[in-house]
């Protein structure tokens, strides 16, 4: 039996304000919880009904899960994790490949870009304060197990990019052909907000912009799709290229 106050707490984690106040976030769904557990992600509590065959710390009745669930159709498992904020180390952005998100507000795009960073073996993802909440259920769902594997840091990009030695590459329609860029060992790739593009504060740190040549009539590409194409071109000549899955 789960206490009413505990069910209310679980329900409250749908909201960013409550997640911030409590320092907790919730993940719901058999596939995503199983993938995060397989990746070694730590959870404080795992609530599972009799239908959940995996690890759990608390038994919960179907009726209780229906009240606590964040879904119209409840899942048999809901896990709670503690929010842990990471900070950029001095000079960190000068080393390796960074994917920086400049005000990307769609949680599906943010989660997908965590998966893209995981696929291409990027060193980190940096999210500006205007991005979708890293710990929102939709971001975590879209990221799948990559949420546990990718180093993700929330930081103001204007100050984070100031003075770094690695080239900052912006993605913009007026940029140079992405297929012509050389493979780089160290770089920051910046993806701007949907509809707005790169912010003025970030643009002043950009060494150059790249674009994906358009052959058809579409006005633009989805932010996550654009990130995948740019990352692929940046990695294509890199030594030790991985195998497709």
C-alpha positions in Angstrom: 0.0 0.0 0.0 1.4 3.4 -1.1 0.4 6.4 1.0 -1.7 9.1 -0.5 1.0 11.7 0.0 3.5 9.5 -1.9 1.1 9.2 -4.8 0.6 13.0 -4.8 4.4 13.4 -4.9 4.7 11.1 -7.9 2.0 13.0 -9.7 3.6 16.3 -8.9 6.8 15.3 -10.8 5.0 15.9 -14.1 5.6 19.6 -13.4 9.0 21.2 -13.8 8.5 23.5 -10.8 7.9 20.6 -8.5 10.8 18.6 -10.0 13.1 21.6 -9.2 11.7 22.0 -5.7 12.1 18.4 -4.8 15.2 17.6 -6.8 13.5 14.5 -8.2 12.2 13.4 -11.6 10.1 10.4 -12.7 10.5 7.9 -15.6 7.6 5.8 -16.6 7.3 2.9 -19.0 8.7 -0.7 -19.2 11.0 -0.1 -22.2 12.6 3.2 -20.9 13.0 2.0 -17.3 14.6 -1.3 -18.5 17.0 0.5 -20.8 18.1 2.9 -18.1 18.6 0.1 -15.6 20.6 -1.8 -18.2 22.8 1.3 -18.7 23.5 1.4 -14.9 21.4 4.5 -14.2 20.7 4.9 -10.5 17.2 5.3 -9.3 16.1 6.1 -5.7 12.8 4.2 -6.0 11.2 1.9 -8.5 7.5 1.3 -8.2 6.2 -1.8 -9.9 2.9 -3.6 -10.2 2.6 -7.4 -10.3 2.9 -7.1 -14.1 6.4 -5.6 -14.0 9.0 -8.4 -14.2 12.0 -6.3 -13.5 13.8 -4.9 -10.5 11.7 -2.8 -8.1 11.9 -1.4 -4.6 8.2 -0.8 -3.9 5.2 -2.9 -4.8 2.3 -0.8 -6.1 -1.3 -1.9 -6.8 -2.8 -1.3 -10.2 -5.3 1.2 -8.8 -2.5 3.1 -7.1 -0.4 3.2 -10.2 -3.4 4.5 -12.1 -3.5 7.5 -9.7 0.2 8.1 -9.7 0.8 7.5 -13.4 1.8 10.3 -15.8 0.1 8.4 -18.7 -3.6 8.1 -19.8 -2.9 4.3 -19.8 -0.7 3.5 -16.8 2.5 1.6 -17.2 3.4 -1.2 -14.8 6.6 0.6 -13.6 7.4 4.1 -12.5 10.9 5.0 -11.3 12.1 8.1 -9.4 15.6 9.5 -9.8 17.5 12.4 -8.1 18.4 15.4 -10.2 22.2 15.7 -10.3 23.5 18.9 -11.9 26.9 18.7 -13.7 29.1 21.7 -14.3 31.5 22.4 -17.2 35.1 22.1 -16.1 37.5 24.9 -17.2 38.6 24.3 -20.8 36.3 21.3 -21.2 34.8 22.6 -24.4 38.2 22.7 -26.0 38.4 18.9 -25.9 36.4 16.6 -28.0 33.1 17.1 -29.9 30.3 19.0 -28.1 26.7 19.3 -29.3 25.3 22.6 -27.9 21.5 23.3 -28.0 20.7 27.0 -28.2 17.1 27.3 -26.9 15.7 24.0 -28.4 12.3 23.9 -26.8 10.8 20.8 -28.2 11.4 17.9 -25.7 11.3 15.3 -28.4 14.0 17.1 -30.3 16.1 17.5 -27.1 15.8 13.8 -26.3 16.5 12.7 -29.8 19.7 14.8 -29.9 20.9 13.0 -26.7 20.5 9.8 -28.8 22.3 11.4 -31.7 25.2 12.4 -29.4 25.3 8.8 -28.1 25.2 7.3 -31.6 28.1 9.4 -32.8 30.1 9.1 -29.6 30.1 12.8 -28.9 31.8 13.9 -25.7 29.0 16.0 -24.2 25.7 17.9 -24.8 25.3 21.4 -23.4 21.8 22.8 -23.1 21.1 26.5 -22.7 18.6 27.6 -20.1 15.9 28.1 -22.7 15.9 24.5 -23.7 13.3 21.9 -22.8 13.9 20.6 -19.3 16.5 17.8 -19.4 14.5 15.8 -16.8 11.1 16.1 -18.3 9.4 12.8 -19.0 9.2 13.5 -22.8 12.9 14.3 -23.0 13.9 11.1 -21.2 11.5 9.0 -23.2 12.8 10.4 -26.5 16.4 9.9 -25.4 15.8 6.2 -24.5 18.9 4.7 -22.8 21.1 7.6 -24.0 19.9 9.7 -21.1 22.1 7.5 -18.9 25.1 7.4 -21.2 25.5 11.0 -22.4 27.2 13.7 -20.4 24.6 16.5 -20.4 25.3 19.9 -18.9 22.9 22.9 -18.5 24.8 26.2 -18.9 24.4 29.6 -20.4 26.0 29.2 -23.9 27.1 32.9 -24.3 29.5 32.6 -21.3 30.4 28.9 -21.9 31.6 29.6 -25.4 33.5 32.8 -24.5 37.3 32.3 -25.1 37.3 28.7 -26.1 39.9 27.5 -28.6 37.9 24.8 -30.4 35.9 26.1 -33.4 32.3 26.8 -32.8 30.2 25.7 -35.8 26.7 27.1 -36.1 23.9 25.5 -38.1 22.1 28.1 -40.3 20.6 28.3 -43.7 23.2 30.8 -44.9 26.1 28.6 -43.9 28.7 26.8 -46.1 27.9 23.3 -47.4 28.2 20.9 -44.5 29.6 18.2 -46.9 32.7 20.3 -47.5 33.8 20.6 -43.8 36.8 18.6 -42.6 36.6 16.0 -39.9 37.5 17.7 -36.6 38.8 16.2 -33.4 37.6 19.2 -31.3 34.6 21.4 -32.1 31.3 22.7 -30.7 28.3 22.2 -33.0 25.5 24.6 -32.1 21.8 23.9 -33.0 19.5 26.8 -32.7 15.9 27.0 -31.5 13.1 25.8 -33.8 11.9 28.7 -35.9 14.3 31.3 -34.4 17.7 29.8 -35.2 20.9 30.9 -33.3 20.6 33.5 -30.7 22.6 36.8 -31.1 24.7 36.0 -28.0 25.8 32.6 -29.5 26.4 34.0 -33.0 29.2 36.2 -31.9 31.2 33.1 -30.8 30.6 31.2 -34.0 33.6 30.6 -36.2 31.5 29.7 -39.2 28.1 28.3 -40.1 27.2 25.2 -42.0 24.0 24.3 -43.9 22.6 21.1 -45.4 22.0 21.6 -49.2 18.4 21.6 -50.1 17.2 19.7 -53.2 13.4 20.0 -52.7 10.9 22.6 -51.5 10.8 22.1 -47.7 11.4 25.3 -45.8 13.7 23.8 -43.2 14.7 20.5 -41.5 13.7 19.4 -38.0 16.4 20.4 -35.5 17.3 16.8 -34.5 17.4 15.7 -38.2 19.8 18.6 -39.0 22.0 17.7 -36.0 22.3 14.1 -37.2 23.4 15.1 -40.7 26.0 17.6 -39.3 27.4 15.1 -36.8 27.6 12.4 -39.5 29.6 14.8 -41.8 31.9 15.8 -38.9 32.6 12.2 -38.0 32.8 10.7 -41.5 36.6 10.9 -41.9 37.4 10.6 -38.2 39.7 7.6 -37.3 38.2 4.7 -35.5 34.8 5.1 -37.1 32.2 2.9 -35.5 30.0 0.3 -37.2 26.3 0.9 -37.9 23.7 -0.9 -35.8 
